Amino acid sequence: MQTVLREHTWRGNLDAFNDILRGGFGTPDGGFVLVWQDHATSQHRLGLELYGTLVEIIREHGSGGSEAEDGVELILA
């Protein structure tokens, strides 16, 4: 799995993904909306455990999370 965020490439390390959500790696200042297209297919392909971990990490950076100041909103589409 590889995701490109502007000039930074994430290669699947969960700690690095968490750092990206904190900002400073091409993510917009003041937060952003992350729209996970076809999340049900991702859940099936990744498995429940990894999928759940990714969702949990993202939600920690949004409203009510321990790192809510990052302003990340997750939309599962």
mmCIF file of the N, C-alpha and C atoms, coordinates in Angstrom:
data_MODEL
# 
_entry.id   MODEL 
# 
loop_
_atom_site.group_PDB 
_atom_site.id 
_atom_site.type_symbol 
_atom_site.label_atom_id 
_atom_site.label_alt_id 
_atom_site.label_comp_id 
_atom_site.label_asym_id 
_atom_site.label_entity_id 
_atom_site.label_seq_id 
_atom_site.pdbx_PDB_ins_code 
_atom_site.Cartn_x 
_atom_site.Cartn_y 
_atom_site.Cartn_z 
_atom_site.occupancy 
_atom_site.B_iso_or_equiv 
_atom_site.pdbx_formal_charge 
_atom_site.auth_seq_id 
_atom_site.auth_comp_id 
_atom_site.auth_asym_id 
_atom_site.auth_atom_id 
_atom_site.pdbx_PDB_model_num 
ATOM 1   N N  . MET A 1 1  ? 0.852   -1.165 0.000  1.00 0.00 ? 1  MET A N  1 
ATOM 2   C CA . MET A 1 1  ? 0.000   0.000  0.000  1.00 0.00 ? 1  MET A CA 1 
ATOM 3   C C  . MET A 1 1  ? 0.897   1.227  0.000  1.00 0.00 ? 1  MET A C  1 
ATOM 4   N N  . GLN A 1 2  ? 0.601   2.190  -0.862 1.00 0.00 ? 2  GLN A N  1 
ATOM 5   C CA . GLN A 1 2  ? 1.391   3.403  -0.931 1.00 0.00 ? 2  GLN A CA 1 
ATOM 6   C C  . GLN A 1 2  ? 0.466   4.557  -1.247 1.00 0.00 ? 2  GLN A C  1 
ATOM 7   N N  . THR A 1 3  ? 0.594   5.624  -0.478 1.00 0.00 ? 3  THR A N  1 
ATOM 8   C CA . THR A 1 3  ? -0.231  6.792  -0.656 1.00 0.00 ? 3  THR A CA 1 
ATOM 9   C C  . THR A 1 3  ? 0.665   8.015  -0.788 1.00 0.00 ? 3  THR A C  1 
ATOM 10  N N  . VAL A 1 4  ? 0.382   8.874  -1.736 1.00 0.00 ? 4  VAL A N  1 
ATOM 11  C CA . VAL A 1 4  ? 1.182   10.077 -1.927 1.00 0.00 ? 4  VAL A CA 1 
ATOM 12  C C  . VAL A 1 4  ? 0.383   11.273 -1.445 1.00 0.00 ? 4  VAL A C  1 
ATOM 13  N N  . LEU A 1 5  ? 0.966   12.046 -0.521 1.00 0.00 ? 5  LEU A N  1 
ATOM 14  C CA . LEU A 1 5  ? 0.380   13.279 -0.024 1.00 0.00 ? 5  LEU A CA 1 
ATOM 15  C C  . LEU A 1 5  ? 1.311   14.411 -0.440 1.00 0.00 ? 5  LEU A C  1 
ATOM 16  N N  . ARG A 1 6  ? 0.933   15.097 -1.497 1.00 0.00 ? 6  ARG A N  1 
ATOM 17  C CA . ARG A 1 6  ? 1.758   16.149 -2.092 1.00 0.00 ? 6  ARG A CA 1 
ATOM 18  C C  . ARG A 1 6  ? 3.166   15.651 -2.297 1.00 0.00 ? 6  ARG A C  1 
ATOM 19  N N  . GLU A 1 7  ? 4.137   16.122 -1.508 1.00 0.00 ? 7  GLU A N  1 
ATOM 20  C CA . GLU A 1 7  ? 5.528   15.759 -1.750 1.00 0.00 ? 7  GLU A CA 1 
ATOM 21  C C  . GLU A 1 7  ? 6.024   14.639 -0.848 1.00 0.00 ? 7  GLU A C  1 
ATOM 22  N N  . HIS A 1 8  ? 5.175   14.091 -0.004 1.00 0.00 ? 8  HIS A N  1 
ATOM 23  C CA . HIS A 1 8  ? 5.591   13.024 0.904  1.00 0.00 ? 8  HIS A CA 1 
ATOM 24  C C  . HIS A 1 8  ? 4.936   11.714 0.486  1.00 0.00 ? 8  HIS A C  1 
ATOM 25  N N  . THR A 1 9  ? 5.696   10.638 0.513  1.00 0.00 ? 9  THR A N  1 
ATOM 26  C CA . THR A 1 9  ? 5.160   9.325  0.183  1.00 0.00 ? 9  THR A CA 1 
ATOM 27  C C  . THR A 1 9  ? 5.100   8.485  1.440  1.00 0.00 ? 9  THR A C  1 
ATOM 28  N N  . TRP A 1 10 ? 3.941   7.937  1.732  1.00 0.00 ? 10 TRP A N  1 
ATOM 29  C CA . TRP A 1 10 ? 3.755   7.037  2.874  1.00 0.00 ? 10 TRP A CA 1 
ATOM 30  C C  . TRP A 1 10 ? 3.795   5.612  2.354  1.00 0.00 ? 10 TRP A C  1 
ATOM 31  N N  . ARG A 1 11 ? 4.615   4.771  2.992  1.00 0.00 ? 11 ARG A N  1 
ATOM 32  C CA . ARG A 1 11 ? 4.808   3.403  2.529  1.00 0.00 ? 11 ARG A CA 1 
ATOM 33  C C  . ARG A 1 11 ? 4.235   2.354  3.478  1.00 0.00 ? 11 ARG A C  1 
ATOM 34  N N  . GLY A 1 12 ? 3.252   2.713  4.295  1.00 0.00 ? 12 GLY A N  1 
ATOM 35  C CA . GLY A 1 12 ? 2.535   1.719  5.066  1.00 0.00 ? 12 GLY A CA 1 
ATOM 36  C C  . GLY A 1 12 ? 2.877   1.617  6.538  1.00 0.00 ? 12 GLY A C  1 
ATOM 37  N N  . ASN A 1 13 ? 3.859   2.359  7.049  1.00 0.00 ? 13 ASN A N  1 
ATOM 38  C CA . ASN A 1 13 ? 4.180   2.324  8.465  1.00 0.00 ? 13 ASN A CA 1 
ATOM 39  C C  . ASN A 1 13 ? 3.118   3.105  9.237  1.00 0.00 ? 13 ASN A C  1 
ATOM 40  N N  . LEU A 1 14 ? 2.480   2.468  10.240 1.00 0.00 ? 14 LEU A N  1 
ATOM 41  C CA . LEU A 1 14 ? 1.378   3.108  10.963 1.00 0.00 ? 14 LEU A CA 1 
ATOM 42  C C  . LEU A 1 14 ? 1.838   4.308  11.789 1.00 0.00 ? 14 LEU A C  1 
ATOM 43  N N  . ASP A 1 15 ? 3.036   4.265  12.354 1.00 0.00 ? 15 ASP A N  1 
ATOM 44  C CA . ASP A 1 15 ? 3.548   5.417  13.086 1.00 0.00 ? 15 ASP A CA 1 
ATOM 45  C C  . ASP A 1 15 ? 3.750   6.604  12.156 1.00 0.00 ? 15 ASP A C  1 
ATOM 46  N N  . ALA A 1 16 ? 4.253   6.334  10.955 1.00 0.00 ? 16 ALA A N  1 
ATOM 47  C CA . ALA A 1 16 ? 4.454   7.398  9.974  1.00 0.00 ? 16 ALA A CA 1 
ATOM 48  C C  . ALA A 1 16 ? 3.106   7.969  9.512  1.00 0.00 ? 16 ALA A C  1 
ATOM 49  N N  . PHE A 1 17 ? 2.109   7.120  9.351  1.00 0.00 ? 17 PHE A N  1 
ATOM 50  C CA . PHE A 1 17 ? 0.776   7.575  8.980  1.00 0.00 ? 17 PHE A CA 1 
ATOM 51  C C  . PHE A 1 17 ? 0.226   8.518  10.046 1.00 0.00 ? 17 PHE A C  1 
ATOM 52  N N  . ASN A 1 18 ? 0.403   8.154  11.301 1.00 0.00 ? 18 ASN A N  1 
ATOM 53  C CA . ASN A 1 18 ? -0.023  8.998  12.408 1.00 0.00 ? 18 ASN A CA 1 
ATOM 54  C C  . ASN A 1 18 ? 0.683   10.350 12.356 1.00 0.00 ? 18 ASN A C  1 
ATOM 55  N N  . ASP A 1 19 ? 1.978   10.341 12.074 1.00 0.00 ? 19 ASP A N  1 
ATOM 56  C CA . ASP A 1 19 ? 2.743   11.588 11.955 1.00 0.00 ? 19 ASP A CA 1 
ATOM 57  C C  . ASP A 1 19 ? 2.219   12.454 10.821 1.00 0.00 ? 19 ASP A C  1 
ATOM 58  N N  . ILE A 1 20 ? 1.887   11.851 9.692  1.00 0.00 ? 20 ILE A N  1 
ATOM 59  C CA . ILE A 1 20 ? 1.348   12.603 8.560  1.00 0.00 ? 20 ILE A CA 1 
ATOM 60  C C  . ILE A 1 20 ? 0.069   13.330 8.949  1.00 0.00 ? 20 ILE A C  1 
ATOM 61  N N  . LEU A 1 21 ? -0.786  12.670 9.708  1.00 0.00 ? 21 LEU A N  1 
ATOM 62  C CA . LEU A 1 21 ? -2.044  13.294 10.117 1.00 0.00 ? 21 LEU A CA 1 
ATOM 63  C C  . LEU A 1 21 ? -1.825  14.476 11.054 1.00 0.00 ? 21 LEU A C  1 
ATOM 64  N N  . ARG A 1 22 ? -0.703  14.508 11.745 1.00 0.00 ? 22 ARG A N  1 
ATOM 65  C CA . ARG A 1 22 ? -0.368  15.633 12.624 1.00 0.00 ? 22 ARG A CA 1 
ATOM 66  C C  . ARG A 1 22 ? -0.020  16.880 11.816 1.00 0.00 ? 22 ARG A C  1 
ATOM 67  N N  . GLY A 1 23 ? 0.374   16.689 10.579 1.00 0.00 ? 23 GLY A N  1 
ATOM 68  C CA . GLY A 1 23 ? 0.694   17.820 9.718  1.00 0.00 ? 23 GLY A CA 1 
ATOM 69  C C  . GLY A 1 23 ? 2.182   17.963 9.471  1.00 0.00 ? 23 GLY A C  1 
ATOM 70  N N  . GLY A 1 24 ? 2.507   18.853 8.540  1.00 0.00 ? 24 GLY A N  1 
ATOM 71  C CA . GLY A 1 24 ? 3.887   19.119 8.209  1.00 0.00 ? 24 GLY A CA 1 
ATOM 72  C C  . GLY A 1 24 ? 4.443   18.247 7.095  1.00 0.00 ? 24 GLY A C  1 
ATOM 73  N N  . PHE A 1 25 ? 3.631   17.392 6.515  1.00 0.00 ? 25 PHE A N  1 
ATOM 74  C CA . PHE A 1 25 ? 4.085   16.497 5.445  1.00 0.00 ? 25 PHE A CA 1 
ATOM 75  C C  . PHE A 1 25 ? 3.243   16.710 4.184  1.00 0.00 ? 25 PHE A C  1 
ATOM 76  N N  . GLY A 1 26 ? 2.854   17.945 3.937  1.00 0.00 ? 26 GLY A N  1 
ATOM 77  C CA . GLY A 1 26 ? 2.022   18.239 2.785  1.00 0.00 ? 26 GLY A CA 1 
ATOM 78  C C  . GLY A 1 26 ? 0.545   18.284 3.110  1.00 0.00 ? 26 GLY A C  1 
ATOM 79  N N  . THR A 1 27 ? 0.194   18.040 4.367  1.00 0.00 ? 27 THR A N  1 
ATOM 80  C CA . THR A 1 27 ? -1.208  18.145 4.762  1.00 0.00 ? 27 THR A CA 1 
ATOM 81  C C  . THR A 1 27 ? -1.536  19.615 5.012  1.00 0.00 ? 27 THR A C  1 
ATOM 82  N N  . PRO A 1 28 ? -2.749  20.036 4.722  1.00 0.00 ? 28 PRO A N  1 
ATOM 83  C CA . PRO A 1 28 ? -3.114  21.445 4.866  1.00 0.00 ? 28 PRO A CA 1 
ATOM 84  C C  . PRO A 1 28 ? -3.091  21.904 6.325  1.00 0.00 ? 28 PRO A C  1 
ATOM 85  N N  . ASP A 1 29 ? -2.619  23.144 6.538  1.00 0.00 ? 29 ASP A N  1 
ATOM 86  C CA . ASP A 1 29 ? -2.699  23.739 7.870  1.00 0.00 ? 29 ASP A CA 1 
ATOM 87  C C  . ASP A 1 29 ? -4.161  23.929 8.237  1.00 0.00 ? 29 ASP A C  1 
ATOM 88  N N  . GLY A 1 30 ? -4.501  23.733 9.489  1.00 0.00 ? 30 GLY A N  1 
ATOM 89  C CA . GLY A 1 30 ? -5.869  23.950 9.944  1.00 0.00 ? 30 GLY A CA 1 
ATOM 90  C C  . GLY A 1 30 ? -6.784  22.763 9.728  1.00 0.00 ? 30 GLY A C  1 
ATOM 91  N N  . GLY A 1 31 ? -6.237  21.628 9.330  1.00 0.00 ? 31 GLY A N  1 
ATOM 92  C CA . GLY A 1 31 ? -7.051  20.428 9.178  1.00 0.00 ? 31 GLY A CA 1 
ATOM 93  C C  . GLY A 1 31 ? -7.500  20.184 7.752  1.00 0.00 ? 31 GLY A C  1 
ATOM 94  N N  . PHE A 1 32 ? -8.177  19.052 7.583  1.00 0.00 ? 32 PHE A N  1 
ATOM 95  C CA . PHE A 1 32 ? -8.661  18.671 6.262  1.00 0.00 ? 32 PHE A CA 1 
ATOM 96  C C  . PHE A 1 32 ? -9.688  17.555 6.403  1.00 0.00 ? 32 PHE A C  1 
ATOM 97  N N  . VAL A 1 33 ? -10.399 17.304 5.328  1.00 0.00 ? 33 VAL A N  1 
ATOM 98  C CA . VAL A 1 33 ? -11.375 16.220 5.271  1.00 0.00 ? 33 VAL A CA 1 
ATOM 99  C C  . VAL A 1 33 ? -10.755 15.077 4.491  1.00 0.00 ? 33 VAL A C  1 
ATOM 100 N N  . LEU A 1 34 ? -10.740 13.899 5.086  1.00 0.00 ? 34 LEU A N  1 
ATOM 101 C CA . LEU A 1 34 ? -10.240 12.698 4.430  1.00 0.00 ? 34 LEU A CA 1 
ATOM 102 C C  . LEU A 1 34 ? -11.458 11.870 4.040  1.00 0.00 ? 34 LEU A C  1 
ATOM 103 N N  . VAL A 1 35 ? -11.686 11.723 2.744  1.00 0.00 ? 35 VAL A N  1 
ATOM 104 C CA . VAL A 1 35 ? -12.816 10.937 2.240  1.00 0.00 ? 35 VAL A CA 1 
ATOM 105 C C  . VAL A 1 35 ? -12.274 9.586  1.794  1.00 0.00 ? 35 VAL A C  1 
ATOM 106 N N  . TRP A 1 36 ? -12.684 8.545  2.496  1.00 0.00 ? 36 TRP A N  1 
ATOM 107 C CA . TRP A 1 36 ? -12.235 7.184  2.181  1.00 0.00 ? 36 TRP A CA 1 
ATOM 108 C C  . TRP A 1 36 ? -13.268 6.565  1.255  1.00 0.00 ? 36 TRP A C  1 
ATOM 109 N N  . GLN A 1 37 ? -12.970 6.607  -0.044 1.00 0.00 ? 37 GLN A N  1 
ATOM 110 C CA . GLN A 1 37 ? -13.866 6.059  -1.057 1.00 0.00 ? 37 GLN A CA 1 
ATOM 111 C C  . GLN A 1 37 ? -13.904 4.536  -0.961 1.00 0.00 ? 37 GLN A C  1 
ATOM 112 N N  . ASP A 1 38 ? -15.066 3.974  -1.110 1.00 0.00 ? 38 ASP A N  1 
ATOM 113 C CA . ASP A 1 38 ? -15.253 2.520  -1.147 1.00 0.00 ? 38 ASP A CA 1 
ATOM 114 C C  . ASP A 1 38 ? -14.599 1.835  0.057  1.00 0.00 ? 38 ASP A C  1 
ATOM 115 N N  . HIS A 1 39 ? -14.861 2.395  1.225  1.00 0.00 ? 39 HIS A N  1 
ATOM 116 C CA . HIS A 1 39 ? -14.248 1.890  2.455  1.00 0.00 ? 39 HIS A CA 1 
ATOM 117 C C  . HIS A 1 39 ? -14.613 0.436  2.742  1.00 0.00 ? 39 HIS A C  1 
ATOM 118 N N  . ALA A 1 40 ? -15.772 -0.021 2.306  1.00 0.00 ? 40 ALA A N  1 
ATOM 119 C CA . ALA A 1 40 ? -16.168 -1.413 2.545  1.00 0.00 ? 40 ALA A CA 1 
ATOM 120 C C  . ALA A 1 40 ? -15.234 -2.382 1.822  1.00 0.00 ? 40 ALA A C  1 
ATOM 121 N N  . THR A 1 41 ? -14.829 -2.033 0.615  1.00 0.00 ? 41 THR A N  1 
ATOM 122 C CA . THR A 1 41 ? -13.865 -2.860 -0.116 1.00 0.00 ? 41 THR A CA 1 
ATOM 123 C C  . THR A 1 41 ? -12.519 -2.846 0.606  1.00 0.00 ? 41 THR A C  1 
ATOM 124 N N  . SER A 1 42 ? -12.098 -1.677 1.078  1.00 0.00 ? 42 SER A N  1 
ATOM 125 C CA . SER A 1 42 ? -10.846 -1.583 1.836  1.00 0.00 ? 42 SER A CA 1 
ATOM 126 C C  . SER A 1 42 ? -10.909 -2.440 3.087  1.00 0.00 ? 42 SER A C  1 
ATOM 127 N N  . GLN A 1 43 ? -12.042 -2.398 3.767  1.00 0.00 ? 43 GLN A N  1 
ATOM 128 C CA . GLN A 1 43 ? -12.211 -3.195 4.988  1.00 0.00 ? 43 GLN A CA 1 
ATOM 129 C C  . GLN A 1 43 ? -12.043 -4.679 4.671  1.00 0.00 ? 43 GLN A C  1 
ATOM 130 N N  . HIS A 1 44 ? -12.619 -5.114 3.584  1.00 0.00 ? 44 HIS A N  1 
ATOM 131 C CA . HIS A 1 44 ? -12.520 -6.517 3.180  1.00 0.00 ? 44 HIS A CA 1 
ATOM 132 C C  . HIS A 1 44 ? -11.077 -6.889 2.819  1.00 0.00 ? 44 HIS A C  1 
ATOM 133 N N  . ARG A 1 45 ? -10.421 -6.038 2.050  1.00 0.00 ? 45 ARG A N  1 
ATOM 134 C CA . ARG A 1 45 ? -9.065  -6.346 1.575  1.00 0.00 ? 45 ARG A CA 1 
ATOM 135 C C  . ARG A 1 45 ? -8.010  -6.219 2.669  1.00 0.00 ? 45 ARG A C  1 
ATOM 136 N N  . LEU A 1 46 ? -8.178  -5.232 3.550  1.00 0.00 ? 46 LEU A N  1 
ATOM 137 C CA . LEU A 1 46 ? -7.199  -5.029 4.614  1.00 0.00 ? 46 LEU A CA 1 
ATOM 138 C C  . LEU A 1 46 ? -7.403  -5.955 5.798  1.00 0.00 ? 46 LEU A C  1 
ATOM 139 N N  . GLY A 1 47 ? -8.647  -6.411 5.973  1.00 0.00 ? 47 GLY A N  1 
ATOM 140 C CA . GLY A 1 47 ? -8.995  -7.190 7.157  1.00 0.00 ? 47 GLY A CA 1 
ATOM 141 C C  . GLY A 1 47 ? -9.520  -6.257 8.229  1.00 0.00 ? 47 GLY A C  1 
ATOM 142 N N  . LEU A 1 48 ? -10.365 -6.788 9.092  1.00 0.00 ? 48 LEU A N  1 
ATOM 143 C CA . LEU A 1 48 ? -11.022 -5.961 10.105 1.00 0.00 ? 48 LEU A CA 1 
ATOM 144 C C  . LEU A 1 48 ? -10.034 -5.287 11.053 1.00 0.00 ? 48 LEU A C  1 
ATOM 145 N N  . GLU A 1 49 ? -8.982  -5.997 11.440 1.00 0.00 ? 49 GLU A N  1 
ATOM 146 C CA . GLU A 1 49 ? -8.050  -5.447 12.423 1.00 0.00 ? 49 GLU A CA 1 
ATOM 147 C C  . GLU A 1 49 ? -7.294  -4.240 11.879 1.00 0.00 ? 49 GLU A C  1 
ATOM 148 N N  . LEU A 1 50 ? -6.668  -4.368 10.715 1.00 0.00 ? 50 LEU A N  1 
ATOM 149 C CA . LEU A 1 50 ? -5.908  -3.257 10.150 1.00 0.00 ? 50 LEU A CA 1 
ATOM 150 C C  . LEU A 1 50 ? -6.828  -2.107 9.770  1.00 0.00 ? 50 LEU A C  1 
ATOM 151 N N  . TYR A 1 51 ? -7.958  -2.419 9.167  1.00 0.00 ? 51 TYR A N  1 
ATOM 152 C CA . TYR A 1 51 ? -8.921  -1.379 8.804  1.00 0.00 ? 51 TYR A CA 1 
ATOM 153 C C  . TYR A 1 51 ? -9.344  -0.602 10.056 1.00 0.00 ? 51 TYR A C  1 
ATOM 154 N N  . GLY A 1 52 ? -9.701  -1.323 11.114 1.00 0.00 ? 52 GLY A N  1 
ATOM 155 C CA . GLY A 1 52 ? -10.110 -0.685 12.362 1.00 0.00 ? 52 GLY A CA 1 
ATOM 156 C C  . GLY A 1 52 ? -9.011  0.170  12.960 1.00 0.00 ? 52 GLY A C  1 
ATOM 157 N N  . THR A 1 53 ? -7.779  -0.298 12.877 1.00 0.00 ? 53 THR A N  1 
ATOM 158 C CA . THR A 1 53 ? -6.643  0.468  13.390 1.00 0.00 ? 53 THR A CA 1 
ATOM 159 C C  . THR A 1 53 ? -6.478  1.775  12.621 1.00 0.00 ? 53 THR A C  1 
ATOM 160 N N  . LEU A 1 54 ? -6.578  1.721  11.298 1.00 0.00 ? 54 LEU A N  1 
ATOM 161 C CA . LEU A 1 54 ? -6.457  2.934  10.482 1.00 0.00 ? 54 LEU A CA 1 
ATOM 162 C C  . LEU A 1 54 ? -7.564  3.936  10.798 1.00 0.00 ? 54 LEU A C  1 
ATOM 163 N N  . VAL A 1 55 ? -8.790  3.450  10.909 1.00 0.00 ? 55 VAL A N  1 
ATOM 164 C CA . VAL A 1 55 ? -9.912  4.338  11.241 1.00 0.00 ? 55 VAL A CA 1 
ATOM 165 C C  . VAL A 1 55 ? -9.694  4.964  12.615 1.00 0.00 ? 55 VAL A C  1 
ATOM 166 N N  . GLU A 1 56 ? -9.251  4.176  13.564 1.00 0.00 ? 56 GLU A N  1 
ATOM 167 C CA . GLU A 1 56 ? -8.998  4.681  14.924 1.00 0.00 ? 56 GLU A CA 1 
ATOM 168 C C  . GLU A 1 56 ? -7.918  5.756  14.922 1.00 0.00 ? 56 GLU A C  1 
ATOM 169 N N  . ILE A 1 57 ? -6.831  5.510  14.192 1.00 0.00 ? 57 ILE A N  1 
ATOM 170 C CA . ILE A 1 57 ? -5.758  6.505  14.099 1.00 0.00 ? 57 ILE A CA 1 
ATOM 171 C C  . ILE A 1 57 ? -6.293  7.807  13.506 1.00 0.00 ? 57 ILE A C  1 
ATOM 172 N N  . ILE A 1 58 ? -7.059  7.720  12.439 1.00 0.00 ? 58 ILE A N  1 
ATOM 173 C CA . ILE A 1 58 ? -7.602  8.920  11.792 1.00 0.00 ? 58 ILE A CA 1 
ATOM 174 C C  . ILE A 1 58 ? -8.533  9.653  12.749 1.00 0.00 ? 58 ILE A C  1 
ATOM 175 N N  . ARG A 1 59 ? -9.406  8.948  13.426 1.00 0.00 ? 59 ARG A N  1 
ATOM 176 C CA . ARG A 1 59 ? -10.384 9.586  14.324 1.00 0.00 ? 59 ARG A CA 1 
ATOM 177 C C  . ARG A 1 59 ? -9.728  10.238 15.536 1.00 0.00 ? 59 ARG A C  1 
ATOM 178 N N  . GLU A 1 60 ? -8.564  9.772  15.941 1.00 0.00 ? 60 GLU A N  1 
ATOM 179 C CA . GLU A 1 60 ? -7.836  10.415 17.044 1.00 0.00 ? 60 GLU A CA 1 
ATOM 180 C C  . GLU A 1 60 ? -7.426  11.844 16.683 1.00 0.00 ? 60 GLU A C  1 
ATOM 181 N N  . HIS A 1 61 ? -7.353  12.138 15.389 1.00 0.00 ? 61 HIS A N  1 
ATOM 182 C CA . HIS A 1 61 ? -6.938  13.457 14.909 1.00 0.00 ? 61 HIS A CA 1 
ATOM 183 C C  . HIS A 1 61 ? -8.132  14.347 14.573 1.00 0.00 ? 61 HIS A C  1 
ATOM 184 N N  . GLY A 1 62 ? -9.333  13.891 14.910 1.00 0.00 ? 62 GLY A N  1 
ATOM 185 C CA . GLY A 1 62 ? -10.541 14.653 14.625 1.00 0.00 ? 62 GLY A CA 1 
ATOM 186 C C  . GLY A 1 62 ? -11.291 15.022 15.889 1.00 0.00 ? 62 GLY A C  1 
ATOM 187 N N  . SER A 1 63 ? -12.446 15.564 15.722 1.00 0.00 ? 63 SER A N  1 
ATOM 188 C CA . SER A 1 63 ? -13.283 16.025 16.822 1.00 0.00 ? 63 SER A CA 1 
ATOM 189 C C  . SER A 1 63 ? -13.469 14.932 17.877 1.00 0.00 ? 63 SER A C  1 
ATOM 190 N N  . GLY A 1 64 ? -13.137 15.267 19.119 1.00 0.00 ? 64 GLY A N  1 
ATOM 191 C CA . GLY A 1 64 ? -13.292 14.323 20.225 1.00 0.00 ? 64 GLY A CA 1 
ATOM 192 C C  . GLY A 1 64 ? -12.104 13.407 20.427 1.00 0.00 ? 64 GLY A C  1 
ATOM 193 N N  . GLY A 1 65 ? -11.143 13.421 19.511 1.00 0.00 ? 65 GLY A N  1 
ATOM 194 C CA . GLY A 1 65 ? -9.961  12.573 19.630 1.00 0.00 ? 65 GLY A CA 1 
ATOM 195 C C  . GLY A 1 65 ? -8.884  13.237 20.481 1.00 0.00 ? 65 GLY A C  1 
ATOM 196 N N  . SER A 1 66 ? -7.900  12.456 20.863 1.00 0.00 ? 66 SER A N  1 
ATOM 197 C CA . SER A 1 66 ? -6.827  12.975 21.706 1.00 0.00 ? 66 SER A CA 1 
ATOM 198 C C  . SER A 1 66 ? -5.934  13.989 20.979 1.00 0.00 ? 66 SER A C  1 
ATOM 199 N N  . GLU A 1 67 ? -5.998  14.012 19.650 1.00 0.00 ? 67 GLU A N  1 
ATOM 200 C CA . GLU A 1 67 ? -5.216  14.973 18.865 1.00 0.00 ? 67 GLU A CA 1 
ATOM 201 C C  . GLU A 1 67 ? -6.137  15.801 17.972 1.00 0.00 ? 67 GLU A C  1 
ATOM 202 N N  . ALA A 1 68 ? -7.290  16.179 18.534 1.00 0.00 ? 68 ALA A N  1 
ATOM 203 C CA . ALA A 1 68 ? -8.334  16.893 17.798 1.00 0.00 ? 68 ALA A CA 1 
ATOM 204 C C  . ALA A 1 68 ? -7.853  18.216 17.214 1.00 0.00 ? 68 ALA A C  1 
ATOM 205 N N  . GLU A 1 69 ? -6.795  18.790 17.793 1.00 0.00 ? 69 GLU A N  1 
ATOM 206 C CA . GLU A 1 69 ? -6.276  20.065 17.278 1.00 0.00 ? 69 GLU A CA 1 
ATOM 207 C C  . GLU A 1 69 ? -5.781  19.964 15.845 1.00 0.00 ? 69 GLU A C  1 
ATOM 208 N N  . ASP A 1 70 ? -5.571  18.734 15.357 1.00 0.00 ? 70 ASP A N  1 
ATOM 209 C CA . ASP A 1 70 ? -5.129  18.548 13.973 1.00 0.00 ? 70 ASP A CA 1 
ATOM 210 C C  . ASP A 1 70 ? -6.261  18.765 12.967 1.00 0.00 ? 70 ASP A C  1 
ATOM 211 N N  . GLY A 1 71 ? -7.507  18.668 13.420 1.00 0.00 ? 71 GLY A N  1 
ATOM 212 C CA . GLY A 1 71 ? -8.662  18.995 12.583 1.00 0.00 ? 71 GLY A CA 1 
ATOM 213 C C  . GLY A 1 71 ? -8.910  18.079 11.412 1.00 0.00 ? 71 GLY A C  1 
ATOM 214 N N  . VAL A 1 72 ? -8.693  16.787 11.595 1.00 0.00 ? 72 VAL A N  1 
ATOM 215 C CA . VAL A 1 72 ? -8.920  15.831 10.508 1.00 0.00 ? 72 VAL A CA 1 
ATOM 216 C C  . VAL A 1 72 ? -10.330 15.255 10.643 1.00 0.00 ? 72 VAL A C  1 
ATOM 217 N N  . GLU A 1 73 ? -11.103 15.381 9.584  1.00 0.00 ? 73 GLU A N  1 
ATOM 218 C CA . GLU A 1 73 ? -12.453 14.803 9.552  1.00 0.00 ? 73 GLU A CA 1 
ATOM 219 C C  . GLU A 1 73 ? -12.452 13.618 8.610  1.00 0.00 ? 73 GLU A C  1 
ATOM 220 N N  . LEU A 1 74 ? -12.944 12.476 9.085  1.00 0.00 ? 74 LEU A N  1 
ATOM 221 C CA . LEU A 1 74 ? -13.012 11.258 8.269  1.00 0.00 ? 74 LEU A CA 1 
ATOM 222 C C  . LEU A 1 74 ? -14.438 11.055 7.769  1.00 0.00 ? 74 LEU A C  1 
ATOM 223 N N  . ILE A 1 75 ? -14.560 10.878 6.475  1.00 0.00 ? 75 ILE A N  1 
ATOM 224 C CA . ILE A 1 75 ? -15.845 10.519 5.862  1.00 0.00 ? 75 ILE A CA 1 
ATOM 225 C C  . ILE A 1 75 ? -15.654 9.180  5.167  1.00 0.00 ? 75 ILE A C  1 
ATOM 226 N N  . LEU A 1 76 ? -16.445 8.197  5.585  1.00 0.00 ? 76 LEU A N  1 
ATOM 227 C CA . LEU A 1 76 ? -16.404 6.871  4.970  1.00 0.00 ? 76 LEU A CA 1 
ATOM 228 C C  . LEU A 1 76 ? -17.467 6.830  3.885  1.00 0.00 ? 76 LEU A C  1 
ATOM 229 N N  . ALA A 1 77 ? -17.034 6.770  2.623  1.00 0.00 ? 77 ALA A N  1 
ATOM 230 C CA . ALA A 1 77 ? -17.954 6.837  1.500  1.00 0.00 ? 77 ALA A CA 1 
ATOM 231 C C  . ALA A 1 77 ? -18.054 5.487  0.800  1.00 0.00 ? 77 ALA A C  1 
# 
